[in-house]
Amino acid sequence: MLLRHKGPNEVTTIGYARVSTSDQDCTIQEAALKAAGCDVIRSEKRSGTTTKGRDELATVLEFLREGDVLMVTRIDRLARSVFDLEAIVKAITAKGATLKATEQPIDTSTSAGKAFLQMLGVFAEFETSIRKERQLEGIAKAKQAGVYKGRKPSVPTDEIKRLAADGLGATAIAKTLGVGRASVYRALGEVAA
């Protein structure tokens, strides 16, 4: 759906929905945003731990104009760190727009709404940190039990070694395999070890 403002002096309410993984969907968020009266809803499947690569969010932020409202269901759909949340809110307020949430008493046009937003931002970041700690604990336990395999290597070490044995240099190997020269050197360093 194209982003279009209603008219020159009319407020546009833009909904933004986000999920983290491709096996999730935004249907519930989109329904809540539609019920809240959003004129346009933009959705994407991207991690909320960073704003990088979130093209729909960038589009919405660029589109906002004075008086518009950016609506989310919860602020964790917008950002998972206080730093990113503050940057997003700063971009919204610089345009003269406001941020609201359907499930939380957030409304950046009020002092109470701003205070609640800041508190929730701290909790969202804390939740992300706790999740990372639990993940690291789980990995440590799995390693102790001998069941942790880790992620698959992204660099074909055996292929690098074979090409080096055939007389190719690091630059040629890197170009052939589409990897960085540093990766080639690391793999070849393993040979010498």
DAQUI-V854312 format. One record per backbone hydrogen bond with DSSP energy under -1.0 kcal/mol. CO is the residue of the C=O (numbers start at 1). NH is the residue of the N-H. If there is no record, write none. Layout:
co=(CO | CO)
nh=(NH | NH)
This chain:
co=(12 | 13 | 13 | 14 | 15 | 17 | 19 | 21 | 26 | 27 | 28 | 29 | 30 | 31 | 32 | 33 | 34 | 40 | 42 | 44 | 48 | 51 | 53 | 54 | 55 | 56 | 57 | 58 | 59 | 60 | 65 | 68 | 69 | 70 | 71 | 72 | 73 | 74 | 75 | 75 | 81 | 82 | 83 | 84 | 85 | 86 | 87 | 88 | 89 | 90 | 92 | 93 | 96 | 98 | 99 | 100 | 104 | 106 | 107 | 110 | 111 | 112 | 113 | 114 | 115 | 116 | 117 | 118 | 119 | 120 | 121 | 122 | 123 | 124 | 125 | 126 | 127 | 128 | 129 | 130 | 131 | 132 | 133 | 134 | 135 | 136 | 137 | 138 | 139 | 140 | 141 | 142 | 142 | 155 | 156 | 157 | 158 | 159 | 160 | 161 | 162 | 163 | 164 | 169 | 170 | 171 | 172 | 173 | 174 | 174 | 180 | 181 | 182 | 183 | 184 | 185 | 186 | 188 | 189)
nh=(69 | 39 | 40 | 71 | 42 | 44 | 46 | 24 | 30 | 31 | 32 | 33 | 34 | 35 | 36 | 38 | 37 | 15 | 17 | 19 | 80 | 54 | 55 | 58 | 59 | 60 | 61 | 62 | 63 | 64 | 68 | 98 | 14 | 100 | 16 | 102 | 103 | 77 | 78 | 79 | 85 | 86 | 87 | 88 | 89 | 90 | 91 | 92 | 93 | 94 | 97 | 96 | 67 | 70 | 108 | 72 | 106 | 101 | 110 | 114 | 115 | 116 | 117 | 118 | 119 | 120 | 121 | 122 | 123 | 124 | 125 | 126 | 127 | 128 | 129 | 130 | 131 | 132 | 133 | 134 | 135 | 136 | 137 | 138 | 139 | 140 | 141 | 142 | 143 | 144 | 145 | 147 | 148 | 157 | 160 | 161 | 162 | 163 | 164 | 165 | 166 | 168 | 167 | 173 | 174 | 175 | 176 | 177 | 178 | 179 | 184 | 185 | 186 | 187 | 188 | 189 | 190 | 192 | 193)
